[in-house]
Amino acid sequence: MATSTFYRPLEITDPEAVLKLLAIAETEPPSEPFCEHPYTDEDFKRGEELLLDCLARSRH
């Protein structure tokens, strides 16, 4: 994908779409996470350790 697509201006001309976007932006974020199986602290720590190990090996 060309990087120029990331810099394209966002133009919403449909009034109904503008109202929907405003309604979404004004609502509070959900209190529950979207993921049904969120990562535990142990999972996060293990993943971080694996990443650091992988990065340490790639430096050699």
N, C-alpha and C positions, 0 to 999 in steps of 0.2 A: 504494500500500500504506500502510496506517495505521501511524504510528510506534509505536502501542501494542503492535504485534506484536513489536517488538524487546525489550520489557521483560517479556515473558511468562516465568514461571519454567520452567526445564527440569526435568521430572520423569520419571525412568526407573523404572518399577515392575517390569519384567520382569527377574528375576535373570540370565537368560542375556544380555540386552542390557547389563546392568551389567558382567558379566564381559568381554564383547566390548569395551566402551568402555575398561575398565581395561587390557586387553591392547594396545589401540591406543595408549593414552596411555603405556604403559611401554616400547614398542618404540622403538628408536633411529630418528631420521629417516633417510631414504634418502641415500646418499652422492652419488647422481646426481640432477641436477635432473629434475623431472617433464617439463619442456618439452623436446621433441626438438631444437628450434632456439633455444637460449638467446640472449639479446641479447649482443652483443659490447660491449666498452667504447666502441667508436666509435659503435655504434647508440645506446647510452644517452646519450652526449654529444650526438649529433645531435638526439635527441628532446628533451633538456633545453634545447638552444639554440632549437629550434622552439617549445617551450612558452614560454620567456622572451620570444621575439619576439612571439608571439601575445598574451601578457599585456601587453607594452609597448604594443602597438597598441590594446588594449581600454581603456587608461587615458586615452586622448585623447578 
